[in-house]
Amino acid sequence: LILSEYLCVITALHCCLWRSSCGMIIYKVSEEVNKGTVVGNIAKDLKISVLESRILQLVTRSNRKYFDVNLKTGALFVNERIDREELCFAYQQCALNLEAVIQNPHSRYRIEIHITDVNDHTPQFPRDEYQLEITESALPGSRFPIEHAQDPDIGTNSVRLYRLSPNEHFALDSNKPSLNTKHIELVLKKPLDRNKKVYVFCFGTMLLTLTVQICWTNFLYTCSSV
């Protein structure tokens, strides 16, 4: 599909997008693609018919050579594994900037390669188990915060849903993560009564493939019976 100055080529592994303007090319490729994956064709995109006879050098500030060029075909390809989270942490935008220096005649072109995220990390809670002490006098509606899960991936690849095992005493305030808080909240649905039994609840909170144990032990006794 060609619209004005945009060209998008989609394969099962990646999408390459380029724009040539004032000596600059923009490409896009997913992280974790195989070594040798072609990102674009510099010779074609810059309309250079003979590349092999002209000395070309890719200049980057990185000490790792993520990309290289086939001088016979002009193909820009992935030279080593790309981990978006290692490069850009949790930032929404992630790009590598290169400069293609071509001789005979001398010319320089900026190359900007946007690295898109893939869902390659399992969310992690700060702890494997949480134990909460709850008094017998706790009223329905009482809230108990739990640290939220952390995920290096971004957007739709990040934490999307929390799920609490079925039980009669506790519920989640919301099963969706919030950007405004670092906690999720458990809400007491019905009173606890020590006279009936000692409560020890252990539920698994499912998030993608992650489970954390949340245990409540009701041993903080409130004198409520004569």
Residue pairs with C-beta under 8 A, 6 or more apart in sequence:
1 8
5 19
5 20
5 21
6 17
6 18
6 19
7 17
7 18
7 45
8 15
8 16
8 17
9 15
9 16
13 30
13 33
13 34
13 37
14 28
14 29
14 30
14 33
14 37
14 39
15 28
15 29
15 30
15 116
16 27
16 28
16 29
16 38
16 39
16 40
17 26
17 27
17 28
17 114
18 25
18 26
18 27
18 40
18 45
19 25
19 26
20 45
20 46
23 107
23 108
23 109
23 110
24 109
24 110
24 111
24 112
25 40
25 42
25 45
25 46
25 109
25 110
25 111
25 112
26 111
26 112
26 113
26 114
27 39
27 40
27 76
27 111
27 112
27 113
27 114
28 113
28 114
28 116
29 37
29 39
29 78
29 82
29 113
29 114
29 115
29 116
30 115
30 116
30 117
30 118
31 82
31 83
31 84
31 115
31 116
31 117
31 118
31 120
32 81
32 82
32 83
32 118
32 120
33 78
33 82
34 78
35 78
35 79
35 80
35 81
36 77
36 78
37 77
37 78
38 75
38 76
38 77
39 67
39 76
39 77
39 78
39 113
40 75
40 76
41 73
41 74
41 75
41 76
42 48
42 51
42 56
42 69
42 74
42 75
42 76
42 100
42 109
42 111
43 49
43 51
43 73
43 74
44 74
46 100
46 109
48 54
48 74
48 102
51 69
51 71
51 72
51 74
51 102
52 71
52 72
53 104
54 102
54 103
54 104
55 102
55 103
55 104
56 69
56 71
56 100
56 101
56 102
56 103
57 100
57 101
58 65
58 67
58 68
58 69
58 98
58 99
58 100
58 101
58 111
59 98
59 99
59 100
59 101
60 66
60 96
60 97
60 98
60 99
61 97
62 96
64 80
65 79
65 80
66 78
66 79
66 80
66 82
66 96
67 76
67 77
67 78
67 79
67 96
67 98
67 113
68 76
68 77
68 79
69 75
69 76
69 77
69 100
70 77
76 111
82 115
84 94
84 115
84 116
84 117
84 118
85 121
85 152
85 153
87 94
87 96
87 115
88 94
88 115
89 152
90 152
90 154
91 154
92 154
92 155
93 114
94 114
94 115
94 116
94 117
95 112
95 113
95 114
95 115
96 112
96 113
96 115
97 110
97 111
97 112
97 113
98 110
98 111
98 112
98 113
99 108
99 109
99 110
99 111
100 108
100 109
100 111
101 107
101 108
102 108
102 109
117 153
117 154
117 155
117 157
118 153
118 157
119 153
119 157
120 153
121 151
121 152
121 153
122 151
122 208
122 209
122 210
123 149
123 150
123 151
123 158
123 159
123 207
123 208
123 210
124 149
124 150
124 151
124 210
125 147
125 148
125 149
125 150
125 205
125 210
125 212
126 147
126 150
127 147
127 212
128 212
128 213
129 212
129 213
129 214
129 215
130 146
130 147
130 212
130 213
130 214
130 215
131 215
131 216
131 217
132 144
132 186
132 214
132 215
132 216
132 217
133 216
133 217
133 219
133 220
134 142
134 144
134 188
134 192
134 216
134 218
134 220
135 218
135 220
135 221
135 222
136 191
136 192
136 193
136 194
136 218
136 220
136 221
136 222
136 224
137 222
137 224
138 188
138 191
138 192
139 188
139 191
140 188
140 189
140 190
140 191
141 187
141 188
142 187
142 188
143 173
143 185
143 186
143 187
143 188
144 185
144 186
144 187
144 188
145 183
145 184
145 185
145 186
146 183
146 184
146 185
146 186
146 214
147 182
147 183
147 184
148 159
148 177
148 181
148 182
148 183
148 184
149 159
149 162
149 177
149 207
149 210
149 212
150 159
151 157
151 158
151 159
158 177
159 177
159 207
160 176
160 177
161 175
161 176
161 207
162 172
162 174
162 175
162 176
162 177
162 184
162 205
162 206
162 207
163 172
163 175
163 205
163 206
163 207
164 170
164 171
164 172
164 175
164 186
164 203
164 205
165 203
165 204
165 205
165 206
167 201
167 203
168 189
168 190
169 188
169 189
169 190
169 192
169 199
169 201
169 216
170 186
170 187
170 188
170 189
170 201
170 203
170 216
171 186
171 187
171 189
172 184
172 185
172 186
172 187
173 184
173 185
173 186
173 187
174 184
174 185
177 184
186 214
192 199
192 218
194 218
194 221
194 222
195 224
195 225
198 217
198 218
198 219
199 216
199 217
199 218
200 215
200 216
200 217
200 218
201 214
201 215
201 216
202 213
202 214
202 215
203 213
203 214
204 211
204 212
204 213
205 211
205 212
205 214
